[in-house]
Amino acid sequence: MRRTLMFAFMAVLAVPGVALAQAAAAGATDWVKPAAALAAGLGFGLAAGLCGLGQGRAAGSAVDAMARQPGNTNRIQTAMILGLAFIESLVLFVFVIAVILLFVKS
């Protein structure tokens, strides 16, 4: 199973280079821009959804830790806010990449 997935992944990475190396035929449609829009939308949606799940889990764990150790509430809250900021920064990075993919001329 692992070997099959590895070969499939290598094939996906190898084939687009061969396809893009060919000269464009007369009357060929430009498919790069719609593909970039699709990749940007899927990537941003996936990143936002998974980061939302991560933030919920981090906040839930922090609340659980605060309930177990009320004396360390300030330290736990500081660590939680820092962690949530790092998680949110990942979504912002994906958003910047999505905007670049959408607005850069191919």
C-alpha positions as YAML, in Angstrom:
chain: A
units: angstrom
residues:
- id: 1
  name: MET
  ca: [0.00, 0.00, 0.00]
- id: 2
  name: ARG
  ca: [2.76, 2.43, 0.95]
- id: 3
  name: ARG
  ca: [4.76, 1.66, -2.19]
- id: 4
  name: THR
  ca: [1.71, 2.16, -4.41]
- id: 5
  name: LEU
  ca: [0.98, 5.55, -2.87]
- id: 6
  name: MET
  ca: [4.62, 6.56, -3.26]
- id: 7
  name: PHE
  ca: [4.63, 5.68, -6.98]
- id: 8
  name: ALA
  ca: [1.30, 7.43, -7.54]
- id: 9
  name: PHE
  ca: [2.62, 10.56, -5.85]
- id: 10
  name: MET
  ca: [5.79, 10.49, -7.94]
- id: 11
  name: ALA
  ca: [3.74, 10.06, -11.13]
- id: 12
  name: VAL
  ca: [1.56, 13.05, -10.26]
- id: 13
  name: LEU
  ca: [4.67, 15.16, -9.74]
- id: 14
  name: ALA
  ca: [6.39, 13.94, -12.93]
- id: 15
  name: VAL
  ca: [3.59, 14.13, -15.51]
- id: 16
  name: PRO
  ca: [2.74, 17.89, -15.43]
- id: 17
  name: GLY
  ca: [6.32, 18.80, -16.32]
- id: 18
  name: VAL
  ca: [6.09, 16.75, -19.50]
- id: 19
  name: ALA
  ca: [2.70, 18.20, -20.40]
- id: 20
  name: LEU
  ca: [3.82, 21.79, -19.86]
- id: 21
  name: ALA
  ca: [7.03, 21.29, -21.88]
- id: 22
  name: GLN
  ca: [5.09, 20.90, -25.12]
- id: 23
  name: ALA
  ca: [4.40, 23.86, -27.35]
- id: 24
  name: ALA
  ca: [0.88, 25.25, -27.26]
- id: 25
  name: ALA
  ca: [-1.25, 24.17, -30.19]
- id: 26
  name: ALA
  ca: [-3.15, 26.71, -32.25]
- id: 27
  name: GLY
  ca: [-6.53, 27.38, -30.70]
- id: 28
  name: ALA
  ca: [-5.62, 25.72, -27.39]
- id: 29
  name: THR
  ca: [-7.47, 27.10, -24.40]
- id: 30
  name: ASP
  ca: [-5.66, 28.58, -21.45]
- id: 31
  name: TRP
  ca: [-6.38, 26.15, -18.62]
- id: 32
  name: VAL
  ca: [-3.79, 27.45, -16.16]
- id: 33
  name: LYS
  ca: [-5.88, 30.35, -14.85]
- id: 34
  name: PRO
  ca: [-9.00, 28.25, -14.05]
- id: 35
  name: ALA
  ca: [-6.81, 25.57, -12.49]
- id: 36
  name: ALA
  ca: [-5.11, 28.21, -10.33]
- id: 37
  name: ALA
  ca: [-8.50, 29.53, -9.22]
- id: 38
  name: LEU
  ca: [-9.63, 26.01, -8.35]
- id: 39
  name: ALA
  ca: [-6.41, 25.29, -6.45]
- id: 40
  name: ALA
  ca: [-6.65, 28.59, -4.58]
- id: 41
  name: GLY
  ca: [-10.26, 27.97, -3.57]
- id: 42
  name: LEU
  ca: [-9.71, 24.38, -2.50]
- id: 43
  name: GLY
  ca: [-6.48, 25.20, -0.67]
- id: 44
  name: PHE
  ca: [-7.95, 28.12, 1.23]
- id: 45
  name: GLY
  ca: [-11.11, 26.21, 2.13]
- id: 46
  name: LEU
  ca: [-9.12, 23.22, 3.34]
- id: 47
  name: ALA
  ca: [-6.70, 25.38, 5.34]
- id: 48
  name: ALA
  ca: [-9.46, 27.43, 6.93]
- id: 49
  name: GLY
  ca: [-11.51, 24.37, 7.87]
- id: 50
  name: LEU
  ca: [-8.62, 22.41, 9.35]
- id: 51
  name: CYS
  ca: [-7.24, 25.42, 11.20]
- id: 52
  name: GLY
  ca: [-10.71, 26.00, 12.64]
- id: 53
  name: LEU
  ca: [-10.71, 22.42, 13.91]
- id: 54
  name: GLY
  ca: [-7.23, 22.94, 15.36]
- id: 55
  name: GLN
  ca: [-8.24, 26.14, 17.11]
- id: 56
  name: GLY
  ca: [-11.29, 24.48, 18.62]
- id: 57
  name: ARG
  ca: [-9.22, 21.60, 19.90]
- id: 58
  name: ALA
  ca: [-6.55, 23.95, 21.33]
- id: 59
  name: ALA
  ca: [-9.14, 26.11, 23.08]
- id: 60
  name: GLY
  ca: [-10.94, 23.05, 24.45]
- id: 61
  name: SER
  ca: [-7.72, 21.58, 25.79]
- id: 62
  name: ALA
  ca: [-6.77, 24.91, 27.38]
- id: 63
  name: VAL
  ca: [-10.14, 25.21, 29.10]
- id: 64
  name: ASP
  ca: [-9.77, 21.64, 30.34]
- id: 65
  name: ALA
  ca: [-6.28, 22.41, 31.68]
- id: 66
  name: MET
  ca: [-7.55, 25.58, 33.39]
- id: 67
  name: ALA
  ca: [-10.32, 23.57, 35.06]
- id: 68
  name: ARG
  ca: [-7.81, 21.02, 36.33]
- id: 69
  name: GLN
  ca: [-5.24, 23.56, 37.54]
- id: 70
  name: PRO
  ca: [-6.85, 26.92, 38.36]
- id: 71
  name: GLY
  ca: [-3.58, 28.27, 39.76]
- id: 72
  name: ASN
  ca: [-1.89, 28.17, 36.36]
- id: 73
  name: THR
  ca: [-4.71, 29.86, 34.46]
- id: 74
  name: ASN
  ca: [-2.62, 32.87, 33.37]
- id: 75
  name: ARG
  ca: [0.21, 30.73, 31.97]
- id: 76
  name: ILE
  ca: [-2.20, 28.37, 30.21]
- id: 77
  name: GLN
  ca: [-4.17, 31.27, 28.73]
- id: 78
  name: THR
  ca: [-0.99, 32.95, 27.46]
- id: 79
  name: ALA
  ca: [0.19, 29.72, 25.83]
- id: 80
  name: MET
  ca: [-3.26, 29.18, 24.28]
- id: 81
  name: ILE
  ca: [-3.41, 32.68, 22.78]
- id: 82
  name: LEU
  ca: [0.09, 32.29, 21.36]
- id: 83
  name: GLY
  ca: [-0.82, 28.92, 19.86]
- id: 84
  name: LEU
  ca: [-4.05, 30.28, 18.37]
- id: 85
  name: ALA
  ca: [-2.09, 33.14, 16.78]
- id: 86
  name: PHE
  ca: [0.30, 30.66, 15.15]
- id: 87
  name: ILE
  ca: [-2.59, 28.54, 13.88]
- id: 88
  name: GLU
  ca: [-4.34, 31.60, 12.46]
- id: 89
  name: SER
  ca: [-1.13, 32.75, 10.76]
- id: 90
  name: LEU
  ca: [-1.19, 29.55, 8.70]
- id: 91
  name: VAL
  ca: [-4.59, 30.50, 7.30]
- id: 92
  name: LEU
  ca: [-3.33, 33.99, 6.49]
- id: 93
  name: PHE
  ca: [-0.32, 32.55, 4.63]
- id: 94
  name: VAL
  ca: [-2.62, 30.34, 2.56]
- id: 95
  name: PHE
  ca: [-4.86, 33.34, 1.88]
- id: 96
  name: VAL
  ca: [-1.87, 35.32, 0.55]
- id: 97
  name: ILE
  ca: [-0.87, 32.42, -1.69]
- id: 98
  name: ALA
  ca: [-4.45, 32.08, -2.94]
- id: 99
  name: VAL
  ca: [-4.58, 35.79, -3.81]
- id: 100
  name: ILE
  ca: [-1.26, 35.54, -5.62]
- id: 101
  name: LEU
  ca: [-2.52, 32.55, -7.61]
- id: 102
  name: LEU
  ca: [-5.69, 34.38, -8.59]
- id: 103
  name: PHE
  ca: [-4.25, 37.75, -9.59]
- id: 104
  name: VAL
  ca: [-0.88, 36.92, -11.13]
- id: 105
  name: LYS
  ca: [-1.05, 36.76, -14.92]
- id: 106
  name: SER
  ca: [0.03, 33.42, -16.33]
...
